[in-house]
Amino acid sequence: MFGRPHLHSGIGLRPFGKYFEFRAGLDLRVLFLPEGGDFRLCFVGNHNQVRAYIRNQ
């Protein structure tokens, strides 16, 4: 479900600043940007790694 990450149903797609994030398993997160009709993969890592990536952008 979009925007409600603590429900733990589906892939957990949610906005995260200018990015979007979804779960790819229990510990893995995927960060991407929509570009036109496509999506650009930006980063894959755990919860803390994704936040560190965002801080360093």
Gaussian input, Z-matrix of N, CA and C with variables (Angstrom, degrees):
# hf/3-21g

backbone

0 1
 N
 C     1     B1
 C     2     B2     1     A1
 N     3     B3     2     A2     1     D1
 C     4     B4     3     A3     2     D2
 C     5     B5     4     A4     3     D3
 N     6     B6     5     A5     4     D4
 C     7     B7     6     A6     5     D5
 C     8     B8     7     A7     6     D6
 N     9     B9     8     A8     7     D7
 C    10    B10     9     A9     8     D8
 C    11    B11    10    A10     9     D9
 N    12    B12    11    A11    10    D10
 C    13    B13    12    A12    11    D11
 C    14    B14    13    A13    12    D12
 N    15    B15    14    A14    13    D13
 C    16    B16    15    A15    14    D14
 C    17    B17    16    A16    15    D15
 N    18    B18    17    A17    16    D16
 C    19    B19    18    A18    17    D17
 C    20    B20    19    A19    18    D18
 N    21    B21    20    A20    19    D19
 C    22    B22    21    A21    20    D20
 C    23    B23    22    A22    21    D21
 N    24    B24    23    A23    22    D22
 C    25    B25    24    A24    23    D23
 C    26    B26    25    A25    24    D24
 N    27    B27    26    A26    25    D25
 C    28    B28    27    A27    26    D26
 C    29    B29    28    A28    27    D27
 N    30    B30    29    A29    28    D28
 C    31    B31    30    A30    29    D29
 C    32    B32    31    A31    30    D30
 N    33    B33    32    A32    31    D31
 C    34    B34    33    A33    32    D32
 C    35    B35    34    A34    33    D33
 N    36    B36    35    A35    34    D34
 C    37    B37    36    A36    35    D35
 C    38    B38    37    A37    36    D36
 N    39    B39    38    A38    37    D37
 C    40    B40    39    A39    38    D38
 C    41    B41    40    A40    39    D39
 N    42    B42    41    A41    40    D40
 C    43    B43    42    A42    41    D41
 C    44    B44    43    A43    42    D42
 N    45    B45    44    A44    43    D43
 C    46    B46    45    A45    44    D44
 C    47    B47    46    A46    45    D45
 N    48    B48    47    A47    46    D46
 C    49    B49    48    A48    47    D47
 C    50    B50    49    A49    48    D48
 N    51    B51    50    A50    49    D49
 C    52    B52    51    A51    50    D50
 C    53    B53    52    A52    51    D51
 N    54    B54    53    A53    52    D52
 C    55    B55    54    A54    53    D53
 C    56    B56    55    A55    54    D54
 N    57    B57    56    A56    55    D55
 C    58    B58    57    A57    56    D56
 C    59    B59    58    A58    57    D57
 N    60    B60    59    A59    58    D58
 C    61    B61    60    A60    59    D59
 C    62    B62    61    A61    60    D60
 N    63    B63    62    A62    61    D61
 C    64    B64    63    A63    62    D62
 C    65    B65    64    A64    63    D63
 N    66    B66    65    A65    64    D64
 C    67    B67    66    A66    65    D65
 C    68    B68    67    A67    66    D66
 N    69    B69    68    A68    67    D67
 C    70    B70    69    A69    68    D68
 C    71    B71    70    A70    69    D69
 N    72    B72    71    A71    70    D70
 C    73    B73    72    A72    71    D71
 C    74    B74    73    A73    72    D72
 N    75    B75    74    A74    73    D73
 C    76    B76    75    A75    74    D74
 C    77    B77    76    A76    75    D75
 N    78    B78    77    A77    76    D76
 C    79    B79    78    A78    77    D77
 C    80    B80    79    A79    78    D78
 N    81    B81    80    A80    79    D79
 C    82    B82    81    A81    80    D80
 C    83    B83    82    A82    81    D81
 N    84    B84    83    A83    82    D82
 C    85    B85    84    A84    83    D83
 C    86    B86    85    A85    84    D84
 N    87    B87    86    A86    85    D85
 C    88    B88    87    A87    86    D86
 C    89    B89    88    A88    87    D87
 N    90    B90    89    A89    88    D88
 C    91    B91    90    A90    89    D89
 C    92    B92    91    A91    90    D90
 N    93    B93    92    A92    91    D91
 C    94    B94    93    A93    92    D92
 C    95    B95    94    A94    93    D93
 N    96    B96    95    A95    94    D94
 C    97    B97    96    A96    95    D95
 C    98    B98    97    A97    96    D96
 N    99    B99    98    A98    97    D97
 C   100   B100    99    A99    98    D98
 C   101   B101   100   A100    99    D99
 N   102   B102   101   A101   100   D100
 C   103   B103   102   A102   101   D101
 C   104   B104   103   A103   102   D102
 N   105   B105   104   A104   103   D103
 C   106   B106   105   A105   104   D104
 C   107   B107   106   A106   105   D105
 N   108   B108   107   A107   106   D106
 C   109   B109   108   A108   107   D107
 C   110   B110   109   A109   108   D108
 N   111   B111   110   A110   109   D109
 C   112   B112   111   A111   110   D110
 C   113   B113   112   A112   111   D111
 N   114   B114   113   A113   112   D112
 C   115   B115   114   A114   113   D113
 C   116   B116   115   A115   114   D114
 N   117   B117   116   A116   115   D115
 C   118   B118   117   A117   116   D116
 C   119   B119   118   A118   117   D117
 N   120   B120   119   A119   118   D118
 C   121   B121   120   A120   119   D119
 C   122   B122   121   A121   120   D120
 N   123   B123   122   A122   121   D121
 C   124   B124   123   A123   122   D122
 C   125   B125   124   A124   123   D123
 N   126   B126   125   A125   124   D124
 C   127   B127   126   A126   125   D125
 C   128   B128   127   A127   126   D126
 N   129   B129   128   A128   127   D127
 C   130   B130   129   A129   128   D128
 C   131   B131   130   A130   129   D129
 N   132   B132   131   A131   130   D130
 C   133   B133   132   A132   131   D131
 C   134   B134   133   A133   132   D132
 N   135   B135   134   A134   133   D133
 C   136   B136   135   A135   134   D134
 C   137   B137   136   A136   135   D135
 N   138   B138   137   A137   136   D136
 C   139   B139   138   A138   137   D137
 C   140   B140   139   A139   138   D138
 N   141   B141   140   A140   139   D139
 C   142   B142   141   A141   140   D140
 C   143   B143   142   A142   141   D141
 N   144   B144   143   A143   142   D142
 C   145   B145   144   A144   143   D143
 C   146   B146   145   A145   144   D144
 N   147   B147   146   A146   145   D145
 C   148   B148   147   A147   146   D146
 C   149   B149   148   A148   147   D147
 N   150   B150   149   A149   148   D148
 C   151   B151   150   A150   149   D149
 C   152   B152   151   A151   150   D150
 N   153   B153   152   A152   151   D151
 C   154   B154   153   A153   152   D152
 C   155   B155   154   A154   153   D153
 N   156   B156   155   A155   154   D154
 C   157   B157   156   A156   155   D155
 C   158   B158   157   A157   156   D156
 N   159   B159   158   A158   157   D157
 C   160   B160   159   A159   158   D158
 C   161   B161   160   A160   159   D159
 N   162   B162   161   A161   160   D160
 C   163   B163   162   A162   161   D161
 C   164   B164   163   A163   162   D162
 N   165   B165   164   A164   163   D163
 C   166   B166   165   A165   164   D164
 C   167   B167   166   A166   165   D165
 N   168   B168   167   A167   166   D166
 C   169   B169   168   A168   167   D167
 C   170   B170   169   A169   168   D168

   B1=1.4523
   B2=1.5247
   B3=1.2865
   B4=1.4580
   B5=1.5275
   B6=1.3336
   B7=1.4568
   B8=1.5110
   B9=1.3329
   B10=1.4659
   B11=1.5303
   B12=1.3354
   B13=1.4674
   B14=1.5129
   B15=1.3203
   B16=1.4597
   B17=1.5210
   B18=1.3316
   B19=1.4579
   B20=1.5216
   B21=1.3295
   B22=1.4647
   B23=1.5148
   B24=1.3147
   B25=1.4538
   B26=1.5229
   B27=1.2948
   B28=1.4584
   B29=1.5194
   B30=1.3266
   B31=1.4649
   B32=1.5229
   B33=1.3188
   B34=1.4579
   B35=1.5155
   B36=1.3089
   B37=1.4580
   B38=1.5208
   B39=1.3360
   B40=1.4621
   B41=1.5186
   B42=1.3324
   B43=1.4619
   B44=1.5236
   B45=1.3230
   B46=1.4650
   B47=1.5206
   B48=1.3217
   B49=1.4593
   B50=1.5132
   B51=1.3267
   B52=1.4662
   B53=1.5224
   B54=1.3208
   B55=1.4607
   B56=1.5257
   B57=1.3226
   B58=1.4489
   B59=1.5165
   B60=1.3270
   B61=1.4588
   B62=1.5134
   B63=1.3464
   B64=1.4585
   B65=1.5182
   B66=1.3268
   B67=1.4627
   B68=1.5155
   B69=1.3187
   B70=1.4648
   B71=1.5218
   B72=1.3141
   B73=1.4563
   B74=1.5173
   B75=1.3057
   B76=1.4629
   B77=1.5211
   B78=1.3262
   B79=1.4557
   B80=1.5215
   B81=1.3130
   B82=1.4542
   B83=1.5222
   B84=1.3378
   B85=1.4650
   B86=1.5212
   B87=1.3325
   B88=1.4600
   B89=1.5172
   B90=1.3142
   B91=1.4587
   B92=1.5234
   B93=1.3389
   B94=1.4590
   B95=1.5139
   B96=1.3375
   B97=1.4648
   B98=1.5230
   B99=1.3300
   B100=1.4676
   B101=1.5239
   B102=1.3262
   B103=1.4698
   B104=1.5184
   B105=1.3152
   B106=1.4564
   B107=1.5150
   B108=1.3139
   B109=1.4559
   B110=1.5122
   B111=1.3249
   B112=1.4647
   B113=1.5278
   B114=1.3223
   B115=1.4615
   B116=1.5140
   B117=1.3286
   B118=1.4638
   B119=1.5176
   B120=1.3266
   B121=1.4571
   B122=1.5236
   B123=1.3310
   B124=1.4614
   B125=1.5168
   B126=1.3318
   B127=1.4606
   B128=1.5239
   B129=1.3311
   B130=1.4608
   B131=1.5130
   B132=1.3216
   B133=1.4608
   B134=1.5148
   B135=1.3254
   B136=1.4639
   B137=1.5369
   B138=1.2915
   B139=1.4659
   B140=1.5304
   B141=1.3098
   B142=1.4680
   B143=1.5288
   B144=1.3142
   B145=1.4542
   B146=1.5314
   B147=1.3190
   B148=1.4700
   B149=1.5212
   B150=1.3273
   B151=1.4605
   B152=1.5233
   B153=1.3214
   B154=1.4648
   B155=1.5317
   B156=1.3316
   B157=1.4645
   B158=1.5377
   B159=1.3246
   B160=1.4652
   B161=1.5288
   B162=1.3180
   B163=1.4814
   B164=1.5112
   B165=1.3350
   B166=1.4579
   B167=1.5282
   B168=1.3113
   B169=1.4859
   B170=1.5014
   A1=108.64
   A2=117.91
   A3=123.57
   A4=111.55
   A5=117.32
   A6=122.42
   A7=116.45
   A8=118.60
   A9=121.19
   A10=108.34
   A11=117.28
   A12=120.77
   A13=115.47
   A14=119.92
   A15=120.79
   A16=113.57
   A17=117.19
   A18=120.19
   A19=111.96
   A20=117.94
   A21=123.68
   A22=112.52
   A23=116.34
   A24=120.21
   A25=107.91
   A26=117.22
   A27=120.25
   A28=110.74
   A29=115.91
   A30=120.13
   A31=112.88
   A32=118.02
   A33=120.53
   A34=113.35
   A35=117.74
   A36=121.66
   A37=110.24
   A38=115.49
   A39=119.31
   A40=110.99
   A41=116.47
   A42=119.77
   A43=109.87
   A44=115.46
   A45=121.01
   A46=107.10
   A47=117.12
   A48=121.47
   A49=108.63
   A50=117.64
   A51=120.54
   A52=111.72
   A53=117.72
   A54=124.16
   A55=110.94
   A56=114.76
   A57=122.60
   A58=106.80
   A59=115.50
   A60=121.13
   A61=108.56
   A62=116.17
   A63=119.67
   A64=109.65
   A65=115.15
   A66=121.64
   A67=110.28
   A68=115.63
   A69=122.31
   A70=107.37
   A71=116.71
   A72=122.90
   A73=109.06
   A74=117.17
   A75=120.86
   A76=113.11
   A77=118.11
   A78=120.87
   A79=115.05
   A80=118.14
   A81=121.43
   A82=111.41
   A83=115.62
   A84=122.83
   A85=109.00
   A86=115.95
   A87=122.55
   A88=107.76
   A89=116.19
   A90=122.82
   A91=108.12
   A92=116.71
   A93=119.65
   A94=111.06
   A95=114.85
   A96=122.96
   A97=108.99
   A98=117.68
   A99=118.66
   A100=109.10
   A101=116.03
   A102=121.41
   A103=108.25
   A104=115.95
   A105=119.34
   A106=108.68
   A107=117.17
   A108=121.05
   A109=112.91
   A110=117.47
   A111=122.84
   A112=110.72
   A113=114.98
   A114=122.03
   A115=108.50
   A116=116.91
   A117=121.81
   A118=108.61
   A119=115.83
   A120=121.95
   A121=108.72
   A122=117.06
   A123=121.10
   A124=112.85
   A125=117.44
   A126=119.31
   A127=109.64
   A128=115.98
   A129=122.97
   A130=107.25
   A131=117.25
   A132=121.44
   A133=110.60
   A134=116.09
   A135=119.06
   A136=109.81
   A137=116.09
   A138=122.68
   A139=112.48
   A140=117.35
   A141=121.41
   A142=112.30
   A143=118.03
   A144=121.27
   A145=111.55
   A146=116.71
   A147=120.62
   A148=109.86
   A149=117.74
   A150=120.63
   A151=111.68
   A152=117.76
   A153=121.67
   A154=110.43
   A155=116.63
   A156=120.69
   A157=110.26
   A158=116.58
   A159=121.41
   A160=111.03
   A161=116.85
   A162=120.83
   A163=111.91
   A164=117.50
   A165=121.67
   A166=113.82
   A167=117.20
   A168=120.30
   A169=111.19
   D1=136.43
   D2=-174.48
   D3=-72.46
   D4=128.79
   D5=172.38
   D6=79.81
   D7=7.78
   D8=178.71
   D9=-130.70
   D10=74.35
   D11=-170.13
   D12=-66.86
   D13=-18.22
   D14=-175.32
   D15=-90.57
   D16=2.48
   D17=174.68
   D18=-75.07
   D19=-26.63
   D20=179.21
   D21=59.07
   D22=37.03
   D23=172.68
   D24=-119.60
   D25=143.74
   D26=-178.20
   D27=71.39
   D28=-152.75
   D29=-176.99
   D30=-94.23
   D31=-3.89
   D32=176.97
   D33=71.48
   D34=37.65
   D35=179.65
   D36=-65.62
   D37=129.40
   D38=178.78
   D39=-155.38
   D40=153.48
   D41=176.85
   D42=-72.97
   D43=147.36
   D44=178.92
   D45=-144.46
   D46=89.00
   D47=-173.35
   D48=65.52
   D49=-130.94
   D50=177.35
   D51=-82.37
   D52=-7.36
   D53=-178.46
   D54=-97.30
   D55=173.18
   D56=167.25
   D57=-124.20
   D58=152.44
   D59=-176.48
   D60=-134.16
   D61=143.85
   D62=170.07
   D63=-142.59
   D64=160.15
   D65=179.36
   D66=-85.51
   D67=139.57
   D68=174.08
   D69=-125.19
   D70=60.18
   D71=-174.70
   D72=115.36
   D73=-173.38
   D74=-176.62
   D75=-70.48
   D76=-38.65
   D77=-173.98
   D78=-111.70
   D79=-11.90
   D80=-173.06
   D81=-98.20
   D82=134.20
   D83=177.83
   D84=-120.97
   D85=145.81
   D86=179.20
   D87=-119.96
   D88=127.76
   D89=-178.52
   D90=-110.87
   D91=131.15
   D92=-178.97
   D93=-145.94
   D94=164.00
   D95=176.97
   D96=-121.15
   D97=133.16
   D98=171.70
   D99=-76.19
   D100=135.32
   D101=178.44
   D102=-135.80
   D103=103.43
   D104=-175.52
   D105=64.44
   D106=-124.58
   D107=177.10
   D108=-97.50
   D109=8.16
   D110=-178.11
   D111=-113.75
   D112=174.73
   D113=175.42
   D114=-126.83
   D115=135.93
   D116=178.48
   D117=-106.95
   D118=118.48
   D119=176.54
   D120=-68.38
   D121=128.55
   D122=-177.71
   D123=-110.42
   D124=-40.34
   D125=-174.69
   D126=-163.56
   D127=147.18
   D128=173.75
   D129=-131.62
   D130=128.50
   D131=179.64
   D132=-177.36
   D133=-173.45
   D134=178.07
   D135=-81.67
   D136=178.51
   D137=-176.86
   D138=-52.15
   D139=-50.23
   D140=-178.15
   D141=-68.88
   D142=-37.53
   D143=178.90
   D144=-65.47
   D145=-38.89
   D146=177.87
   D147=-63.26
   D148=-44.77
   D149=179.46
   D150=-64.52
   D151=-38.35
   D152=176.86
   D153=-64.59
   D154=-40.19
   D155=177.94
   D156=-60.34
   D157=-45.69
   D158=179.45
   D159=-61.79
   D160=-44.64
   D161=-179.89
   D162=-60.48
   D163=-33.84
   D164=-175.25
   D165=-89.91
   D166=3.73
   D167=178.87
   D168=-86.48

